[in-house]
Amino acid sequence: MDGIDGLAVCEALFLLFAYLGLRAIAPGSAGGPGVAGFDLIDWFALVLAAALLGFLPLNWSPARIFMGDAGSLFLGVAIFLLAMHSVTSGRISAWFWPIAAGSFICDASVTLIRRKLTGQNVFSAHRSHLYQRLSRRWSDHRRVALVYSAINILWFLPLALLSQDLPRFGGA
């Protein structure tokens, strides 16, 4: 979902920093909480976040550089693999990642369901995601990216952190 300036980068940064923050305060395998407990996967997440921080000013509205499909697909796969590793290694609750990615998951799911129910081809190009409709209504990519970021921080982050502390309530 890299359809407006800065949105995918902000989402990726949120996910990476939420993960890294949780890893920094959680007991690590190499010496307890903090950076001393980071392993190669955690350092990869940190380097990826640093690269995105450097890219964000160029991708912020009005963007001078676009991520494109190749960049957003790489980013999605990298975060997905990070999520799978962190869950299968027992570091992060299986519920943490889908909750933390809730804004993108909800937007994509509602959009695809709406398109399917109205008989539209779900595989064809479109401009019907909520973030796309908001950016047209508000004529401002920055505002939409900031609203999504605020929702992530104020709503999805506390729920994701709660899922880490209380995984038994997730049904797994």
ROFI-82558 format. One record per atom (N, C-alpha, C, O): z, x, y. Coordinates in steps of 0.05 Angstrom, whole numbers, padded with zeros to 5 digits, always signed. Atoms other than C-alpha are relative to their C-alpha. Example, Ala and Ser with C-alpha at 12.3 -4.5 7.8 and 13.67 -1.06 7.14 Angstrom:
<zamis>
+00000+00018-00024 +00156+00246-00090 +00000+00018+00024 +00013+00039+00024 -00001-00016-00024 +00143+00273-00021 +00014-00015+00022 +00018-00005+00044 
</zamis>
This chain:
<zamis>
+00000+00017-00024 +00000+00000+00000 +00000+00018+00025 +00020+00019+00040 +00003-00018-00023 -00026+00049+00051 -00019-00013+00020 -00039+00000+00028 +00019+00014-00017 -00059-00003+00096 +00005+00002+00029 -00012-00006+00045 -00005-00004-00028 -00025+00012+00162 +00013+00027+00005 +00025+00038-00013 -00010-00026-00007 -00004+00075+00198 +00030+00003-00005 +00046-00013+00004 -00028-00008+00004 +00061+00106+00174 +00015-00015-00021 +00037-00006-00029 -00016+00016+00018 +00083+00052+00125 +00005+00013-00027 +00028+00014-00035 -00004-00012+00026 +00072+00087+00059 +00017+00026+00002 +00033+00031-00016 -00016-00024-00003 +00102+00152+00086 +00029-00008+00004 +00047+00004-00007 -00028+00009-00004 +00164+00115+00111 +00012-00010-00026 +00036-00005-00031 -00011+00010+00025 +00172+00080+00044 +00006+00023-00019 +00027+00024-00031 -00004-00023+00017 +00164+00145+00006 +00024+00017+00009 +00041+00025-00007 -00023-00015-00011 +00214+00181+00052 +00026-00015-00006 +00046-00002-00014 -00024+00016+00006 +00264+00124+00043 +00008+00004-00030 +00031+00010-00036 -00006-00003+00029 +00258+00128-00034 +00010+00028-00006 +00030+00032-00021 -00007-00028+00006 +00262+00204-00035 +00028+00007+00011 +00044+00019-00002 -00026-00006-00012 +00321+00209+00013 +00023-00016-00013 +00045-00007-00015 -00020+00015+00014 +00358+00153-00023 +00007+00014-00026 +00031+00017-00033 -00004-00014+00025 +00349+00190-00088 +00015+00026+00005 +00035+00032-00008 -00013-00026-00006 +00368+00258-00058 +00028-00003+00009 +00046+00013+00002 -00028+00005-00009 +00429+00229-00023 +00018-00007-00024 +00041+00003-00025 -00016+00007+00023 +00453+00199-00088 +00005+00024-00018 +00027+00028-00028 -00004-00024+00016 +00441+00264-00125 +00019+00020+00013 +00034+00034-00001 -00018-00019-00014 +00478+00304-00071 +00029-00008-00003 +00046+00010-00003 -00028+00008+00003 +00541+00262-00080 +00008-00004-00029 +00032-00007-00034 -00006+00004+00028 +00536+00253-00155 +00005+00026-00014 -00006+00047-00006 -00003-00025+00015 +00560+00304-00205 -00026+00010-00012 -00041-00006-00024 +00025-00012+00010 +00503+00351-00223 +00005+00015-00025 +00027+00020-00033 -00003-00014+00026 +00489+00387-00287 +00005+00029+00004 +00013+00043-00015 -00003-00029-00004 +00493+00456-00255 +00022+00007+00019 +00021+00027+00033 -00022-00009-00016 +00559+00456-00220 +00012-00021+00019 +00023-00013+00039 -00013+00020-00017 +00582+00390-00191 -00017-00011+00022 -00041-00005+00023 +00015+00013-00021 +00562+00351-00130 -00011+00020+00020 -00002+00043+00022 +00012-00017-00021 +00519+00379-00075 -00025+00014-00010 -00034+00011-00032 +00025-00014+00005 +00458+00423-00072 +00002+00019-00023 -00018+00024-00037 -00004-00018+00023 +00488+00471-00124 -00006-00015-00026 -00013-00001-00045 +00006+00015+00025 +00478+00415-00175 -00028-00009-00002 -00035-00022-00022 +00028+00008+00001 +00404+00405-00159 -00015+00016-00021 -00009+00040-00026 +00017-00015+00019 +00353+00423-00212 -00028+00000+00012 -00033-00008+00034 +00028-00002-00009 +00278+00434-00207 -00012-00026+00009 -00026-00027+00029 +00011+00026-00008 +00262+00360-00204 +00011-00008+00027 -00004-00019+00044 -00011+00007-00025 +00310+00350-00147 -00012+00016+00023 -00017+00006+00045 +00013-00017-00021 +00280+00409-00109 -00028-00010+00005 -00037-00008+00028 +00027+00011-00005 +00211+00379-00120 +00002-00024+00018 -00015-00027+00037 -00004+00023-00018 +00236+00314-00088 +00005+00009+00028 -00005-00003+00047 -00007-00010-00027 +00264+00354-00030 -00025+00012+00014 -00029+00007+00037 +00024-00012-00011 +00199+00393-00020 -00020-00022+00008 -00033-00021+00028 +00018+00022-00006 +00158+00329-00024 +00009-00015+00025 -00007-00023+00042 -00011+00014-00024 +00204+00295+00028 -00005+00017+00025 -00013+00007+00046 +00005-00017-00022 +00197+00356+00073 -00029+00000+00008 -00036-00001+00032 +00029+00001-00006 +00121+00354+00068 -00006-00027+00013 -00022-00028+00032 +00005+00027-00013 +00122+00279+00085 +00011-00001+00028 -00001-00013+00046 -00011-00001-00027 +00167+00292+00145 -00020+00015+00019 -00022+00008+00042 +00020-00014-00015 +00114+00342+00169 -00025-00017+00005 -00038-00014+00025 +00025+00017-00002 +00058+00292+00156 +00004-00025+00017 -00015-00034+00030 -00005+00025-00014 +00092+00231+00188 -00009+00000+00029 -00022-00020+00037 +00009+00002-00028 +00079+00249+00261 -00030-00002+00003 -00040-00014+00022 +00029+00002-00001 +00005+00256+00245 -00010-00027-00011 -00033-00035-00005 +00007+00026+00012 +00004+00190+00206 +00012-00023+00015 +00005-00046+00009 -00013+00022-00016 +00046+00151+00256 -00020-00012+00019 -00038+00002+00029 +00019+00014-00016 +00010+00100+00297 +00000+00010+00029 +00021+00012+00041 +00026+00000+00013 -00039+00115+00325 -00005+00025-00017 -00002+00047-00007 +00002-00022+00019 -00053+00158+00264 -00024+00018+00007 -00045+00010+00015 +00021-00020-00004 -00092+00222+00272 -00011+00010-00027 -00033+00020-00030 +00007-00007+00027 -00093+00236+00197 +00008-00024-00018 +00030-00035-00015 -00005+00022+00018 -00097+00183+00142 +00006+00012-00028 -00005+00032-00036 -00007-00009+00027 -00066+00190+00073 -00023-00005-00019 -00029+00012-00036 +00021+00008+00018 -00122+00154+00038 +00009-00007-00028 +00033-00004-00034 -00006+00008+00028 -00125+00131-00034 +00010+00024-00016 +00029+00021-00031 -00009-00024+00015 -00118+00202-00062 +00028+00007+00007 +00044+00013-00011 -00028-00007-00008 -00055+00216-00022 +00020-00021-00009 +00041-00014-00019 -00019+00021+00007 -00022+00149-00034 +00003-00002-00031 +00025-00008-00041 -00002+00001+00029 -00039+00150-00109 +00017+00024-00010 +00034+00020-00027 -00017-00023+00007 -00010+00221-00115 +00029-00006+00005 +00047-00001-00012 -00027+00006-00008 +00052+00199-00078 +00013-00020-00018 +00036-00017-00027 -00010+00021+00018 +00061+00137-00121 +00006+00011-00028 +00027+00005-00039 -00004-00012+00027 +00053+00176-00186 +00023+00020+00001 +00039+00020-00018 -00021-00020-00002 +00099+00232-00163 +00027-00014+00001 +00046-00006-00012 -00025+00014-00002 +00154+00183-00144 +00006-00015-00026 +00029-00017-00034 -00004+00013+00026 +00143+00143-00208 +00011+00019-00021 +00029+00013-00036 -00009-00020+00020 +00151+00206-00250 +00028+00009+00006 +00044+00014-00012 -00028-00007-00008 +00213+00226-00211 +00019-00022-00008 +00041-00016-00019 -00017+00022+00008 +00241+00157-00223 +00004-00001-00030 +00027-00004-00040 -00002+00000+00030 +00226+00159-00298 +00018+00023-00010 +00034+00019-00027 -00016-00023+00008 +00257+00228-00304 +00030-00005+00006 +00047+00000-00010 -00028+00004-00008 +00320+00208-00266 +00013-00021-00017 +00037-00020-00021 -00012+00021+00017 +00330+00146-00308 +00003+00009-00029 +00025+00006-00041 -00001-00009+00028 +00314+00177-00376 +00020+00022-00004 +00031+00026-00026 -00020-00021+00002 +00360+00236-00361 +00028-00010+00005 +00047+00005+00003 -00026+00012-00004 +00416+00188-00345 +00013+00005+00027 +00036-00001+00031 -00011-00006-00026 +00424+00209-00273 +00002-00024+00018 +00020-00027+00035 +00003+00023-00018 +00404+00144-00240 -00002-00025-00017 -00015-00025-00038 +00002+00026+00013 +00413+00072-00261 -00030-00009-00001 -00045-00005+00018 +00027+00011+00002 +00349+00039-00285 -00006-00021+00021 -00029-00026+00028 +00004+00020-00020 +00360-00014-00232 -00003+00012+00028 -00013-00002+00046 +00001-00012-00026 +00364+00035-00174 -00028+00000+00012 -00033-00008+00035 +00027-00003-00010 +00289+00048-00167 -00014-00026+00007 -00025-00028+00029 +00014+00025-00008 +00261-00023-00170 +00014-00014+00024 +00000-00027+00039 -00013+00013-00023 +00314-00047-00121 -00006+00016+00025 -00013+00004+00045 +00006-00017-00023 +00303+00012-00074 -00029-00004+00010 -00034-00003+00034 +00028+00005-00007 +00228-00001-00076 -00006-00030+00005 -00029-00038+00005 +00003+00029-00002 +00240-00075-00065 -00019-00011+00021 -00033-00030+00016 +00017+00010-00021 +00202-00083+00000 -00030+00001-00009 -00045-00017-00005 +00028-00003+00009 +00137-00057-00031 -00005-00018-00025 -00026-00030-00027 +00004+00016+00024 +00148-00092-00098 -00002-00030+00007 -00019-00044-00003 +00000+00028-00008 +00163-00159-00064 -00027-00007+00014 -00039-00027+00008 +00024+00005-00014 +00104-00154-00017 -00024-00001-00018 -00040-00019-00017 +00022-00001+00018 +00055-00134-00071 +00000-00024-00020 -00021-00036-00025 -00003+00022+00019 +00081-00186-00121 -00007-00027+00012 -00023-00042+00001 +00005+00025-00013 +00080-00244-00073 -00030-00002+00007 -00042-00023+00004 +00029+00000-00008 +00010-00225-00048 -00017-00005-00025 -00036-00021-00023 +00017+00004+00023 -00019-00219-00118 +00003-00028-00012 -00016-00040-00021 -00004+00027+00010 +00013-00284-00141 -00014-00021+00017 -00027-00039+00007 +00013+00018-00019 -00012-00321-00079 -00030+00001-00004 -00043-00020-00004 +00029-00003+00003 -00082-00293-00089 -00009-00012-00027 -00030-00025-00028 +00007+00012+00027 -00083-00313-00163 +00001-00030+00001 -00017-00044-00009 -00003+00029-00001 -00057-00383-00149 -00021-00014+00017 -00027-00037+00012 +00021+00012-00017 -00109-00395-00095 -00028+00006-00010 -00048+00001+00004 +00026-00005+00012 -00166-00372-00141 -00015+00024+00011 -00038+00027+00006 +00013-00024-00010 -00180-00307-00105 +00000+00022-00021 +00017+00023-00039 +00002-00023+00018 -00201-00244-00142 +00022+00020+00008 +00022+00031+00030 -00023-00018-00007 -00137-00202-00145 -00008+00029+00000 +00007+00046+00010 +00009-00028+00000 -00178-00138-00154 -00019+00006+00023 -00026+00030+00027 +00018-00005-00023 -00222-00146-00092 +00016+00008+00025 +00040+00002+00027 -00013-00008-00025 -00206-00116-00024 +00008-00024+00016 -00005-00045+00015 -00011+00022-00015 -00165-00160+00021 +00018+00010+00022 +00023+00034+00024 -00019-00007-00022 -00120-00161+00082 +00022-00022+00001 +00028-00032+00022 -00019+00022+00001 -00068-00211+00059 +00029+00008-00007 +00046-00009-00010 -00027-00009+00003 -00006-00168+00048 +00016-00009+00025 +00005-00011+00046 -00017+00008-00023 +00053-00188+00092 -00001+00022+00022 -00003+00015+00045 +00001-00021-00020 +00052-00120+00126 -00026-00001+00016 -00027+00006+00040 +00026+00002-00014 -00022-00130+00143 -00001-00024+00019 -00011-00022+00041 -00001+00024-00017 -00011-00200+00170 +00018+00005+00024 +00012-00004+00046 -00018-00006-00022 +00048-00176+00212 -00013+00020+00020 -00010+00016+00044 +00013-00019-00018 +00008-00117+00240 -00021-00014+00017 -00026-00006+00040 +00020+00015-00016 -00047-00165+00262 +00014-00018+00020 +00006-00020+00043 -00015+00018-00018 +00003-00215+00291 +00013+00015+00023 +00012+00006+00046 -00014-00015-00020 +00043-00162+00328 -00017+00021+00014 -00009+00032+00035 +00018-00021-00011 -00016-00115+00343 +00015+00027+00002 +00011+00041+00022 -00016-00024-00001 +00031-00058+00326 +00008+00010-00027 +00024-00002-00041 -00007-00011+00026 +00034-00015+00264 +00028+00012+00000 +00042+00010-00020 -00026-00013-00001 +00096+00022+00287 +00022-00021-00004 +00041-00016-00019 -00021+00021+00002 +00137-00042+00294 +00003-00010-00029 +00025-00013-00039 -00001+00009+00028 +00118-00064+00223 +00013+00021-00017 +00030+00015-00034 -00012-00022+00015 +00135+00004+00194 +00030+00002+00005 +00046+00007-00013 -00029-00001-00006 +00202+00003+00230 +00015-00023-00011 +00038-00020-00020 -00013+00024+00012 +00218-00068+00207 +00004+00004-00030 +00025-00001-00041 -00002-00005+00029 +00203-00049+00135 +00021+00021-00006 +00037+00019-00024 -00020-00021+00003 +00245+00014+00143 +00028-00011+00004 +00047-00004-00011 -00026+00012-00005 +00303-00026+00172 +00009-00018-00024 +00032-00017-00032 -00006+00017+00024 +00299-00076+00114 +00009+00018-00023 +00028+00012-00037 -00007-00019+00022 +00300-00017+00065 +00028+00010+00004 +00044+00010-00015 -00026-00013-00004 +00361+00015+00097 +00022-00020+00000 +00044-00015-00011 -00022+00019-00003 +00401-00047+00113 +00004-00019-00023 +00026-00029-00027 -00002+00020+00022 +00385-00091+00053 -00003+00013-00027 +00015+00011-00044 +00005-00011+00027 +00355-00053-00006 +00017+00024-00007 +00025+00027-00030 -00016-00023+00006 +00394+00012+00000 +00028-00008-00009 +00037+00003-00030 -00026+00007+00011 +00463-00020-00006 -00001-00013-00028 +00016-00008-00044 +00003+00012+00027 +00439-00062-00065 -00006+00021-00021 +00004+00020-00043 +00007-00021+00020 +00409-00001-00099 +00024+00018-00006 +00028+00025-00029 -00025-00016+00005 +00473+00039-00089 +00020-00016-00016 +00033-00004-00034 -00018+00017+00016 +00513-00019-00116 -00009-00001-00029 +00008+00000-00048 +00010+00001+00027 +00468-00021-00177 +00007+00026-00015 +00010+00027-00039 -00008-00026+00012 +00485+00053-00189 +00029-00001-00009 +00036+00010-00030 -00028+00001+00006 +00559+00038-00188 +00007-00022-00021 +00026-00020-00035 -00005+00023+00018 +00555-00028-00227 -00024-00007-00017 -00034-00029-00016 +00024+00006+00015 +00497-00022-00276 +00004-00022-00021 -00016-00035-00029 -00005+00021+00020 +00530-00071-00324 -00008-00027+00009 -00013-00045-00007 +00008+00026-00010 +00513-00129-00278 -00030-00003+00001 -00040-00025+00008 +00028+00002-00001 +00439-00114-00283 -00012-00013-00025 -00036-00019-00026 +00010+00013+00024 +00433-00145-00352 -00009+00019-00021 -00018+00011-00043 +00009-00020+00020 +00416-00080-00388 +00023+00008-00018 +00019+00024-00037 
</zamis>
